[in-house]
């Protein structure tokens, strides 16, 4: 079995929803929901919050979570994961976005099962998108080839249904990744790509440099918290589960 650790990159300086890691959802910080959900996976040796904010490190210490300070110079969450990987050995590093409070152990299991396949260097997830999600630039869409390798990620509707035939469904990207150490190292050795810069999607750096991303469909949807509306939707869902 692969030795796997999860890293949750967590910043305070988010732009679209300031200080969202510390925002309260159902009486607890957003980050607490994410950490507990990831920690519930039996496939992980450790779960580490990687931050550049003393406030978040203090939150980790208060709750007894494994937190570590990382450089404030990182341009992406992947770079933050790579700093952790430099000091903690594992076969696979799972990058769980800190704004995914509905993450489940099943998501982790799907990624790790995928990483056991020969030749898979980077893995991520997708879920069928609703028409509203297809039109929402805050929801990232993905298209794949027949083998499940990512062709492109975009904030725009993807694919574009020119004839409005309605016979080609779209898929939204779920913001979790798994990587081997070599893929992490290569990503961080490359400059920011032009597509990455245009879409503000770091995973495009892999594709633009010929690094394949294997995309696996999950049966479990999530809501990435990027806006106040997302925050309210997640709070309503969590309230129903209580």
C-alpha positions as CSV (number, residue, x, y, z in Angstrom):
1,X,0.0,0.0,0.0
2,X,1.2,3.5,-0.8
3,X,2.5,5.6,2.0
4,X,0.4,8.7,1.8
5,X,0.1,12.0,3.6
6,X,-2.3,14.9,3.1
7,X,-1.3,18.5,3.1
8,X,-3.9,21.3,3.5
9,X,-2.5,24.6,2.2
10,X,-4.1,27.4,4.2
11,X,-3.7,31.1,3.9
12,X,-5.4,34.1,5.5
13,X,-4.7,36.4,2.5
14,X,-7.4,35.0,0.1
15,X,-8.7,37.6,-2.3
16,X,-12.3,36.6,-3.3
17,X,-13.3,35.8,0.3
18,X,-10.9,37.4,2.8
19,X,-9.8,35.3,5.7
20,X,-12.0,32.4,4.6
21,X,-10.0,29.7,6.4
22,X,-11.1,31.3,9.7
23,X,-14.7,32.1,8.8
24,X,-17.3,30.3,10.9
25,X,-19.5,27.6,9.4
26,X,-21.9,25.9,11.7
27,X,-20.1,27.3,14.7
28,X,-16.6,26.2,13.6
29,X,-13.8,27.6,11.4
30,X,-13.9,26.5,7.8
31,X,-10.5,24.9,8.2
32,X,-11.8,22.7,11.1
33,X,-14.4,21.1,8.9
34,X,-11.7,20.4,6.2
35,X,-9.1,19.0,8.7
36,X,-11.6,16.7,10.5
37,X,-13.0,15.4,7.2
38,X,-9.5,14.6,5.8
39,X,-8.4,13.1,9.1
40,X,-11.3,10.6,8.9
41,X,-9.5,8.8,6.1
42,X,-7.9,5.6,7.2
43,X,-5.5,5.7,4.1
44,X,-3.4,8.6,5.4
45,X,-0.4,8.4,7.7
46,X,-0.7,12.1,8.5
47,X,-2.6,15.3,7.8
48,X,-0.6,18.5,7.8
49,X,-1.9,22.1,7.6
50,X,0.7,24.1,5.7
51,X,0.4,27.9,6.3
52,X,2.3,31.1,6.3
53,X,-0.1,32.7,8.9
54,X,0.6,32.7,12.6
55,X,-3.2,32.9,13.2
56,X,-3.7,29.6,11.4
57,X,-0.8,27.9,13.1
58,X,-2.2,29.0,16.5
59,X,-5.6,27.5,15.5
60,X,-3.8,24.2,14.7
61,X,-2.0,24.3,18.1
62,X,-5.3,25.0,19.9
63,X,-7.0,21.9,18.3
64,X,-4.0,19.6,18.4
65,X,-3.6,19.5,14.6
66,X,-0.3,18.9,12.8
67,X,0.5,22.4,11.5
68,X,3.7,23.8,10.0
69,X,4.8,27.2,8.9
70,X,5.8,27.5,5.2
71,X,7.3,30.3,3.1
72,X,5.1,33.4,2.4
73,X,6.8,33.5,-1.0
74,X,4.9,30.5,-2.5
75,X,2.8,31.4,-5.5
76,X,0.5,28.3,-5.2
77,X,-0.8,25.7,-2.9
78,X,1.3,23.1,-4.8
79,X,4.5,24.9,-4.0
80,X,3.4,24.9,-0.3
81,X,2.8,21.1,-0.5
82,X,6.2,20.6,-2.0
83,X,7.9,22.4,0.9
84,X,6.3,20.0,3.3
85,X,7.3,17.1,1.0
86,X,10.9,18.1,1.3
87,X,10.9,17.2,5.0
88,X,8.3,14.5,5.2
89,X,8.8,11.3,3.2
90,X,5.9,9.6,1.4
91,X,5.0,7.9,-1.8
92,X,2.0,10.2,-2.4
93,X,1.1,13.6,-1.3
94,X,-2.5,14.5,-1.3
95,X,-3.2,18.2,-1.7
96,X,-6.6,19.1,-0.2
97,X,-7.7,22.7,-0.8
98,X,-8.4,24.4,2.5
99,X,-11.8,25.6,1.2
100,X,-13.3,22.2,0.6
101,X,-15.3,21.5,3.8
102,X,-17.4,18.7,2.2
103,X,-14.4,16.5,1.4
104,X,-14.9,12.9,2.3
105,X,-12.6,9.8,2.9
106,X,-14.1,8.4,-0.4
107,X,-12.4,11.3,-2.3
108,X,-9.1,10.4,-0.7
109,X,-9.5,6.7,-1.5
110,X,-10.4,7.4,-5.2
111,X,-7.2,9.4,-5.6
112,X,-5.0,6.9,-3.9
113,X,-6.4,4.0,-5.8
114,X,-5.7,6.0,-9.0
115,X,-2.1,6.7,-7.9
116,X,-1.5,2.9,-7.7
117,X,-2.1,2.6,-11.4
118,X,1.1,2.4,-13.5
119,X,2.3,5.7,-15.0
120,X,0.0,8.0,-13.0
121,X,2.1,10.9,-11.7
122,X,-0.8,13.4,-10.9
123,X,-4.4,12.6,-10.1
124,X,-7.5,14.7,-9.4
125,X,-11.3,14.4,-9.4
126,X,-14.3,15.5,-11.3
127,X,-18.1,15.4,-10.7
128,X,-21.0,16.1,-13.2
129,X,-21.7,19.8,-13.4
130,X,-25.1,21.4,-13.3
131,X,-26.1,23.9,-16.0
132,X,-25.7,26.7,-13.4
133,X,-22.2,25.5,-12.5
134,X,-21.2,25.3,-16.1
135,X,-22.0,29.0,-16.4
136,X,-20.3,30.0,-13.1
137,X,-16.7,31.2,-13.5
138,X,-16.0,30.3,-9.9
139,X,-16.6,26.6,-10.8
140,X,-13.7,25.1,-12.7
141,X,-14.6,22.7,-15.5
142,X,-12.5,19.9,-16.9
143,X,-12.5,17.8,-20.1
144,X,-10.6,14.6,-20.5
145,X,-9.6,12.2,-23.3
146,X,-11.0,8.7,-23.6
147,X,-8.4,7.4,-21.1
148,X,-9.4,10.0,-18.5
149,X,-6.4,12.2,-18.9
150,X,-7.1,15.9,-18.6
151,X,-7.2,17.9,-21.8
152,X,-8.0,21.2,-20.3
153,X,-9.3,23.0,-17.2
154,X,-11.2,26.3,-17.5
155,X,-13.5,28.7,-15.7
156,X,-15.4,29.1,-18.9
157,X,-18.2,26.6,-20.0
158,X,-16.3,23.5,-21.2
159,X,-17.1,22.0,-23.6
160,X,-19.0,24.7,-25.3
161,X,-22.3,23.3,-26.7
162,X,-22.5,25.3,-29.9
163,X,-25.7,23.7,-31.2
164,X,-27.4,23.6,-27.8
165,X,-27.9,19.8,-28.4
166,X,-27.6,19.1,-24.7
167,X,-26.0,15.6,-25.4
168,X,-22.6,16.4,-24.0
169,X,-22.4,16.8,-20.3
170,X,-19.9,18.9,-18.5
171,X,-17.8,18.0,-15.5
172,X,-16.6,20.2,-12.7
173,X,-13.2,19.9,-11.2
174,X,-13.1,18.9,-7.5
175,X,-10.1,20.7,-5.9
176,X,-8.1,17.7,-4.6
177,X,-4.9,16.4,-6.1
178,X,-2.4,13.5,-5.5
179,X,1.2,13.6,-6.7
180,X,4.4,11.7,-6.5
181,X,7.5,13.6,-5.3
182,X,9.0,13.8,-8.7
183,X,5.9,15.5,-10.2
184,X,5.9,18.0,-7.3
185,X,9.6,18.8,-7.8
186,X,9.1,19.2,-11.6
187,X,6.1,21.5,-11.1
188,X,8.0,23.8,-8.8
189,X,11.0,24.0,-11.1
190,X,8.9,25.4,-13.9
191,X,7.9,29.0,-14.4
192,X,4.3,30.1,-14.2
193,X,2.7,29.2,-17.5
194,X,0.7,31.5,-19.8
195,X,-2.5,29.4,-19.5
196,X,-2.1,29.2,-15.7
197,X,-1.7,33.0,-15.6
198,X,-4.8,33.6,-17.8
199,X,-7.2,31.3,-16.0
200,X,-5.6,31.6,-12.5
201,X,-5.5,27.8,-12.4
202,X,-2.2,26.3,-11.3
203,X,-2.9,22.8,-12.6
204,X,-2.6,24.2,-16.2
205,X,1.2,24.4,-15.5
206,X,1.3,20.7,-15.6
207,X,-0.6,20.4,-18.9
208,X,1.2,23.2,-20.6
209,X,4.5,21.4,-19.9
210,X,3.4,18.0,-21.0
211,X,2.8,16.5,-17.5
212,X,-0.3,14.3,-17.6
213,X,-3.1,14.6,-15.0
214,X,-5.3,11.6,-14.6
215,X,-8.9,12.6,-13.7
216,X,-11.2,10.2,-11.8
217,X,-14.9,10.6,-11.5
218,X,-16.2,10.7,-7.9
219,X,-19.7,9.9,-6.7
220,X,-19.6,12.6,-4.1
221,X,-20.0,16.3,-4.9
222,X,-18.3,19.1,-3.0
223,X,-18.6,22.9,-2.7
224,X,-15.4,24.9,-2.8
225,X,-15.9,28.0,-0.7
226,X,-14.9,31.0,-2.8
227,X,-17.8,33.4,-2.2
228,X,-20.2,34.4,0.5
229,X,-22.9,32.5,-1.4
230,X,-20.7,29.3,-1.2
231,X,-20.3,29.9,2.5
232,X,-24.1,30.0,3.0
233,X,-24.7,26.9,0.9
234,X,-22.2,24.9,2.8
235,X,-23.6,26.1,6.1
236,X,-27.1,25.0,5.0
237,X,-25.9,21.6,4.0
238,X,-24.0,21.0,7.2
239,X,-27.0,22.1,9.3
240,X,-29.1,19.5,7.6
241,X,-26.6,16.8,8.5
242,X,-26.6,17.6,12.2
